[in-house]
């Protein structure tokens, strides 16, 4: 085991300790009368419980365990995404830390935008722009060293509004939903526009979703053998962007089955919701609508991050459940309990 991998594993264990306590409290809830205690009673909660009950009970809507596939977007669906995508915050910290060794970045976009704090230019590039920055700042690193850098960042970086590690800004109601689905035989996958190698080091400790059930955007890599040392090295190029129409493509490529349950929060999830629900049999589409400016943020159609416009209009026609964060959730984050 390389020192970097050992560091990564130790850090992951530490990272998962707090989250495991939350999960330990969540798992028994599936056997109680209320499997979703952080959700307010109402039509949204009822729709979720009704779907899970119908699809796991013998009858016309029963779904075999092997076909109970649930996919979740990450940014804005499982954790917050304001004021910047959290992966972008990670990349910005890397650019700033490396800028001294790359003086040309001062006059080269998008690095110039990072160093000048020009968020408008940065966000204009979308997920692809973030992946380009990520590829450029991690080129030549082994995947193990990169994972170690991600874990270290999640341990030390703090969110500017809440002054807490970014991995604590996960949504308590969604943690309960993930646990509830798994307790009823569902496999839960992340399908995100975020970088797959950025997410995999911490998703199991935070969400209970192992690395092999994380689908995301990816950069190109190559295998290298140096004597008896075998490594996978990151290259300065994008391989796949798992956003918009890329999401159903990624699901087909990496999961191999069409989901029966999908949750997102933005127009970047529209095609995943369509791919999931426009099919025969029971299907569940969910949109997390950010409506709580006091406890989190309120944004949708005009937001530069997590824009929700087309998908919000399509939801009633498709029968998708729109979660009103302000009205449907008793708490937002685990630390509010």
Buried (B, 14 or more C-beta within 10 A) or exposed (E): EEEBBEBBBEBBEEBBEBBBEBBEBBBEBBEEEEBBBBBBEEEBBEBBBEBBEBBBEEEEBEBEEEBBBBBBBBBBBBBBBBBBBBBBBBBBBBBEEBBEEEEEBEEEEBBBBBBEEBBEBBBEBBBEBBBBBBBBBBBEBBBBBBBBBBBBBBBEBEBEEBEEBBBBBBBBBBBBBBBBBBBBBBBBBBBBBBBBBBBBBBBBBBBBBEBEBBBBBBBBBEEEEEEEEEBBBBBBEBEBBBBBBBBBBBBEEBBEEBBBBBBBBBBBBBBBBBBBBEEEEBBBBBBBBBBBEEEBBBBBEEBBBBBBBEBBEBBEEBEBBBBBBBEBBBBBBBBEE
